[in-house]
């Protein structure tokens, strides 16, 4: 049973919340590194969980939380006859364990989760917006201050304690400075887990006080296993395209499925398939389809897919087209024709960087979305024309 009935800022639509995920897939190295620190008695008080969005950082954080709160401290030298206790070889805790059930219900006294709250300037507005799924754009100092009473518990009162901050790179300046003070004077038996999609956005002083666990993109096989575990239906023949376009991120794969990303990418490849020739009316139709009211998510997805398309084309040309996969939209023949070698590939890489800046600026100043997309497609055509 879910801990809450209202929307949550750290949940991907169409997938279970990380606390509900049964097992971490494809991140054995990160799990082993944490267990090695735990078993050797060198458990750091703060861990920075980094890597691309959607590869399992939050799942790892919740797995560590369950493990720490359900596993004896290890302070005793041995059991009844003085024999040393066995060292854990996995973070896995049975979801029927009392601690796991309390965490699922949001009632374990040893765990505190910090994330974006409801938007608004008053308590009543924030509470209402939280129920409606209208979240603040960042983690504010008011959320960080919720840690004060939690961390003030003595070890005898609260036992081992775990804090999850998801995502730490969403903290504003005031919140980051408040968290830094807590990291500088960590309470005993407290472990802080900071999930960060872009760790470079964190204060250097925060990063320096954490031990980093970097998670890697999932392989196609692990991606398929993770989607199956999340009960996400994948159509036959989609696995290869999802793995290619998601960058090994389960979260991104779910977003592609939810928004029809594979179909949009296939349409993009089809539109550009005759470069430098271009069906302008087809281009306009694609641009207008994501420019309607309520289509903001599809607009952002199309922009991301254009960037992915250009990056894959540049990489394919530089690497001899080893990156072009038919399963990602039938792009292999197109890439071989318009990016035949490393020299031309460099031109596409430069265009990708330039267009990325133009698109971000256009979005920032609220340019007409259809015009922005059409202009981007025309720039691609002009580059193909040489």
C-alpha positions as CSV (number, residue, x, y, z in Angstrom):
1,X,0.0,0.0,0.0
2,X,1.3,3.4,-0.9
3,X,2.3,5.8,1.8
4,X,0.3,8.6,0.3
5,X,-2.6,9.1,-2.0
6,X,-1.6,12.5,-3.4
7,X,1.0,13.2,-6.0
8,X,4.7,13.1,-5.1
9,X,7.5,15.2,-6.6
10,X,9.9,12.3,-6.6
11,X,7.7,9.8,-8.4
12,X,7.7,9.1,-12.2
13,X,4.2,8.9,-13.6
14,X,3.4,5.3,-14.7
15,X,6.1,3.7,-12.5
16,X,6.2,2.7,-8.8
17,X,7.7,5.1,-6.3
18,X,11.4,4.1,-5.4
19,X,10.3,3.0,-1.9
20,X,8.1,0.4,-3.6
21,X,10.7,-1.0,-5.9
22,X,11.6,-4.5,-4.8
23,X,15.2,-4.6,-5.8
24,X,17.9,-2.5,-7.3
25,X,18.9,-3.6,-10.8
26,X,22.1,-3.0,-12.6
27,X,24.0,-1.1,-9.9
28,X,26.0,-3.9,-8.3
29,X,29.2,-1.8,-8.0
30,X,27.5,1.0,-6.1
31,X,25.8,-1.5,-3.8
32,X,29.1,-3.4,-3.2
33,X,30.9,-0.1,-2.4
34,X,28.4,0.8,0.3
35,X,28.4,-2.7,1.8
36,X,32.2,-2.7,1.9
37,X,32.1,0.6,3.9
38,X,29.4,-0.8,6.2
39,X,31.2,-4.1,6.8
40,X,34.5,-2.5,7.5
41,X,33.2,-0.1,10.1
42,X,34.0,2.9,7.9
43,X,30.5,4.0,7.2
44,X,30.5,7.6,6.1
45,X,27.9,9.9,7.6
46,X,26.9,11.4,4.2
47,X,26.6,9.8,0.8
48,X,26.1,11.6,-2.5
49,X,24.2,9.3,-5.0
50,X,24.9,10.6,-8.5
51,X,24.4,9.5,-12.1
52,X,21.9,10.2,-14.9
53,X,18.3,10.8,-14.0
54,X,16.3,7.6,-13.7
55,X,19.0,5.0,-13.3
56,X,18.1,4.0,-9.8
57,X,19.7,6.6,-7.4
58,X,16.5,7.1,-5.4
59,X,15.9,3.3,-5.4
60,X,19.4,2.8,-4.0
61,X,18.7,5.5,-1.4
62,X,15.6,3.7,-0.2
63,X,17.3,0.4,-0.3
64,X,20.1,1.7,1.9
65,X,17.5,3.2,4.3
66,X,15.7,-0.1,4.7
67,X,19.0,-1.9,5.1
68,X,20.4,0.4,7.8
69,X,17.2,0.6,9.8
70,X,16.6,-3.2,9.7
71,X,20.2,-4.3,10.3
72,X,21.8,-4.4,13.7
73,X,24.4,-1.8,14.4
74,X,27.2,-4.4,14.5
75,X,28.6,-2.9,17.7
76,X,28.4,-6.3,19.5
77,X,31.6,-8.4,19.1
78,X,29.6,-11.6,18.7
79,X,26.6,-13.7,19.3
80,X,25.7,-15.8,22.3
81,X,28.9,-17.7,22.2
82,X,31.2,-14.8,21.1
83,X,31.2,-15.8,17.4
84,X,31.4,-12.9,15.1
85,X,28.1,-12.0,13.3
86,X,28.0,-12.7,9.6
87,X,28.6,-9.7,7.4
88,X,25.8,-8.7,5.0
89,X,26.4,-9.4,1.3
90,X,23.3,-7.6,0.0
91,X,21.2,-4.5,0.8
92,X,18.0,-6.6,0.2
93,X,15.5,-6.5,3.1
94,X,12.3,-8.6,2.8
95,X,9.5,-6.2,2.1
96,X,7.5,-8.0,4.8
97,X,10.1,-7.0,7.4
98,X,8.6,-4.7,10.1
99,X,11.0,-1.9,9.1
100,X,10.2,-2.3,5.4
101,X,6.4,-2.2,6.2
102,X,6.8,0.9,8.4
103,X,8.8,2.7,5.7
104,X,6.2,1.8,3.1
105,X,3.6,3.3,5.4
106,X,5.7,6.4,6.0
107,X,5.7,5.7,9.7
108,X,9.3,4.6,10.5
109,X,10.7,6.9,13.2
110,X,14.2,6.4,12.0
111,X,13.7,7.8,8.5
112,X,13.1,11.4,7.3
113,X,12.6,12.3,3.6
114,X,13.3,15.8,2.3
115,X,11.9,16.8,-1.1
116,X,10.1,19.7,-2.7
117,X,7.0,20.8,-0.9
118,X,3.8,22.4,-2.1
119,X,4.0,25.8,-3.9
120,X,2.8,28.9,-2.1
121,X,3.9,31.4,0.5
122,X,1.6,30.3,3.4
123,X,1.2,27.0,5.2
124,X,-2.4,26.6,4.0
125,X,-1.5,27.3,0.4
126,X,1.5,24.9,0.5
127,X,-0.6,22.1,2.0
128,X,-3.4,22.5,-0.6
129,X,-0.9,22.7,-3.5
130,X,0.9,19.6,-2.1
131,X,-2.4,17.7,-2.3
132,X,-3.0,19.0,-5.8
133,X,0.4,18.1,-7.0
134,X,1.5,21.7,-7.4
135,X,5.1,21.6,-6.1
136,X,7.6,24.4,-5.5
137,X,10.4,24.6,-8.0
138,X,13.0,23.9,-5.4
139,X,13.6,22.6,-1.9
140,X,13.3,25.5,0.5
141,X,14.8,26.2,3.9
142,X,11.5,25.4,5.5
143,X,11.9,21.8,4.2
144,X,15.4,21.5,5.6
145,X,14.3,22.9,9.0
146,X,12.1,19.9,9.3
147,X,15.3,17.9,10.0
148,X,16.0,19.8,13.2
149,X,13.7,17.9,15.6
150,X,14.5,14.7,13.8
151,X,18.2,15.1,14.2
152,X,17.9,16.3,17.8
153,X,16.8,12.9,19.0
154,X,19.4,11.1,21.0
155,X,20.7,7.8,19.8
156,X,18.9,6.0,22.7
157,X,15.6,7.7,21.7
158,X,15.8,7.3,18.0
159,X,18.4,4.6,17.4
160,X,19.9,4.7,14.0
161,X,18.6,7.4,11.7
162,X,18.6,8.0,8.0
163,X,17.8,11.1,5.9
164,X,17.0,11.0,2.2
165,X,17.2,14.3,0.3
166,X,15.7,13.9,-3.2
167,X,16.9,15.7,-5.1
168,X,19.7,17.6,-3.3
169,X,20.5,19.6,-6.4
170,X,17.0,21.1,-6.2
171,X,17.8,23.0,-3.0
172,X,17.9,26.8,-3.2
173,X,20.8,28.7,-1.7
174,X,19.3,29.1,1.8
175,X,18.3,25.4,2.0
176,X,21.8,24.3,0.8
177,X,23.5,26.5,3.5
178,X,21.2,25.1,6.2
179,X,21.9,21.5,5.2
180,X,25.7,22.3,5.1
181,X,25.6,23.2,8.8
182,X,24.0,19.8,9.6
183,X,26.6,18.0,7.5
184,X,29.4,19.8,9.4
185,X,28.2,18.6,12.7
186,X,26.5,15.2,12.0
187,X,24.7,13.5,14.9
188,X,25.8,10.1,15.9
189,X,24.4,7.1,14.1
190,X,22.9,9.3,11.4
191,X,23.4,8.6,7.7
192,X,22.4,11.2,5.1
193,X,21.7,10.2,1.5
194,X,21.7,13.0,-1.0
195,X,20.3,12.1,-4.4
196,X,21.7,14.4,-7.1
197,X,21.1,14.4,-10.9
198,X,23.5,17.3,-11.4
199,X,26.0,17.3,-8.5
200,X,27.9,20.3,-10.0
201,X,24.9,22.4,-8.9
202,X,25.7,21.6,-5.2
203,X,27.9,23.7,-3.1
204,X,31.5,22.4,-3.3
205,X,31.5,22.3,0.5
206,X,28.5,19.9,0.5
207,X,30.2,17.7,-2.1
208,X,33.4,17.6,-0.1
209,X,31.6,16.3,3.0
210,X,30.0,13.4,1.2
211,X,31.3,10.2,-0.2
212,X,30.1,9.7,-3.7
213,X,28.4,6.7,-5.2
214,X,28.0,7.1,-8.9
215,X,25.4,5.0,-10.7
216,X,25.8,4.0,-14.3
217,X,23.3,3.9,-17.2
218,X,21.5,0.5,-17.4
219,X,22.3,-2.0,-20.2
220,X,19.5,-3.0,-22.5
221,X,19.1,-6.3,-20.5
222,X,18.9,-4.5,-17.2
223,X,16.6,-1.9,-18.6
224,X,14.2,-4.7,-19.7
225,X,14.4,-6.3,-16.3
226,X,13.8,-2.9,-14.5
227,X,10.8,-2.1,-16.7
228,X,9.3,-5.6,-16.1
229,X,9.8,-5.2,-12.3
230,X,8.0,-1.8,-12.5
231,X,5.1,-3.5,-14.4
232,X,5.7,-1.1,-17.4
233,X,4.3,-2.6,-20.6
234,X,6.7,-2.6,-23.5
235,X,5.5,-3.4,-27.0
236,X,7.4,-6.0,-28.9
237,X,10.4,-4.5,-30.8
238,X,10.5,-1.4,-28.6
239,X,13.2,-2.5,-26.2
240,X,16.1,-1.5,-28.4
241,X,14.7,1.9,-29.2
242,X,13.9,2.6,-25.5
243,X,17.4,1.6,-24.4
244,X,19.0,3.8,-27.1
245,X,16.9,6.9,-26.6
246,X,16.6,6.7,-22.8
247,X,20.4,6.6,-22.3
248,X,20.0,3.7,-19.9
249,X,17.5,5.5,-17.7
250,X,14.4,3.7,-16.6
251,X,12.7,7.0,-15.6
252,X,13.3,8.4,-19.1
253,X,12.1,5.1,-20.7
254,X,8.9,5.4,-18.8
255,X,8.5,9.0,-19.9
256,X,9.1,8.0,-23.6
257,X,6.4,5.3,-23.2
258,X,3.9,7.7,-21.5
259,X,4.3,10.4,-24.1
260,X,4.7,8.3,-27.3
261,X,8.4,9.2,-27.5
262,X,9.3,6.4,-29.9
263,X,6.6,7.4,-32.3
264,X,7.7,11.1,-32.1
265,X,11.3,10.1,-32.8
266,X,10.3,7.9,-35.7
267,X,8.4,10.8,-37.2
268,X,11.4,13.1,-36.7
269,X,13.7,10.6,-38.5
270,X,11.1,10.2,-41.2
271,X,10.8,14.0,-41.6
272,X,14.6,14.4,-41.9
273,X,15.1,11.2,-43.9
274,X,15.5,13.0,-47.3
275,X,17.9,15.7,-46.1
276,X,18.7,18.2,-47.4
277,X,15.2,18.0,-48.9
278,X,12.5,18.8,-46.5
279,X,8.7,18.5,-46.5
280,X,8.0,21.9,-45.0
281,X,4.3,21.1,-44.4
282,X,5.2,17.9,-42.5
283,X,7.7,19.9,-40.5
284,X,5.0,22.5,-39.6
285,X,2.6,19.8,-38.7
286,X,5.1,18.3,-36.2
287,X,5.9,21.7,-34.8
288,X,2.2,22.6,-34.3
289,X,1.4,19.2,-32.7
290,X,3.6,20.1,-29.7
291,X,2.7,23.8,-29.5
292,X,-0.9,23.4,-28.4
293,X,-2.1,24.2,-24.9
294,X,-1.4,21.4,-22.5
295,X,1.3,19.8,-24.7
296,X,4.2,21.3,-22.8
297,X,5.5,17.9,-21.9
298,X,5.5,16.7,-25.5
299,X,7.2,19.9,-26.5
300,X,10.0,19.4,-24.0
301,X,10.3,15.7,-25.1
302,X,10.5,16.7,-28.8
303,X,13.3,19.2,-28.0
304,X,15.1,16.5,-26.1
305,X,14.7,14.0,-29.0
306,X,16.1,16.6,-31.5
307,X,19.2,17.0,-29.3
308,X,19.5,13.2,-29.0
309,X,19.1,12.8,-32.8
310,X,21.9,15.3,-33.5
311,X,24.1,13.7,-30.8
312,X,23.6,10.2,-32.2
313,X,24.2,11.4,-35.7
314,X,27.5,13.1,-34.7
315,X,28.6,10.0,-32.8
316,X,27.6,7.7,-35.6
317,X,29.8,9.6,-38.0
318,X,32.7,9.8,-35.6
319,X,32.6,6.1,-34.8
320,X,31.8,4.7,-38.2
321,X,28.1,4.4,-37.6
322,X,28.4,1.8,-34.8
323,X,25.8,3.9,-32.8
324,X,23.1,4.0,-35.4
325,X,20.4,1.4,-34.5
326,X,17.4,0.6,-36.6
327,X,15.4,0.0,-33.4
328,X,15.7,3.7,-32.5
329,X,13.7,4.9,-35.5
330,X,15.3,3.5,-38.7
331,X,18.0,6.1,-38.7
332,X,21.1,4.1,-39.8
333,X,20.8,4.8,-43.6
334,X,20.2,8.6,-42.9
335,X,23.2,8.9,-40.6
336,X,25.4,7.1,-43.1
337,X,24.4,9.5,-45.8
338,X,24.5,12.9,-44.0
339,X,27.3,12.1,-41.5
340,X,29.7,9.9,-43.6
341,X,32.9,10.7,-41.7
342,X,34.4,12.3,-38.6
343,X,34.9,15.7,-40.3
344,X,31.2,16.0,-41.2
345,X,30.3,14.6,-37.8
346,X,32.1,17.4,-36.1
347,X,29.9,19.9,-38.0
348,X,26.8,18.1,-36.6
349,X,28.2,18.2,-33.0
350,X,28.8,21.9,-33.3
351,X,25.3,22.4,-34.6
352,X,23.9,20.4,-31.6
353,X,25.7,22.7,-29.2
354,X,24.6,25.8,-31.0
355,X,20.9,24.7,-31.3
356,X,20.8,23.7,-27.7
357,X,21.7,27.2,-26.6
358,X,19.2,28.7,-29.1
359,X,16.4,26.4,-27.8
360,X,17.1,27.2,-24.2
361,X,17.1,30.9,-24.9
362,X,13.9,30.6,-26.9
363,X,12.1,28.7,-24.1
364,X,13.4,31.2,-21.5
365,X,11.9,34.2,-23.3
366,X,8.7,32.3,-24.2
367,X,9.1,32.3,-28.0
368,X,6.3,30.7,-29.9
369,X,6.9,27.0,-29.6
370,X,5.9,26.1,-33.2
371,X,8.2,28.8,-34.6
372,X,11.0,27.6,-32.3
373,X,10.7,24.0,-33.5
374,X,10.3,24.9,-37.1
375,X,13.4,27.2,-37.0
376,X,15.4,24.4,-35.4
377,X,14.4,21.9,-38.1
378,X,15.3,24.5,-40.8
379,X,18.7,24.9,-39.3
380,X,19.2,21.2,-39.5
381,X,18.2,21.2,-43.2
382,X,20.7,24.1,-43.9
383,X,23.5,22.2,-42.3
384,X,22.8,19.1,-44.3
385,X,22.8,21.3,-47.4
386,X,26.4,22.3,-46.6
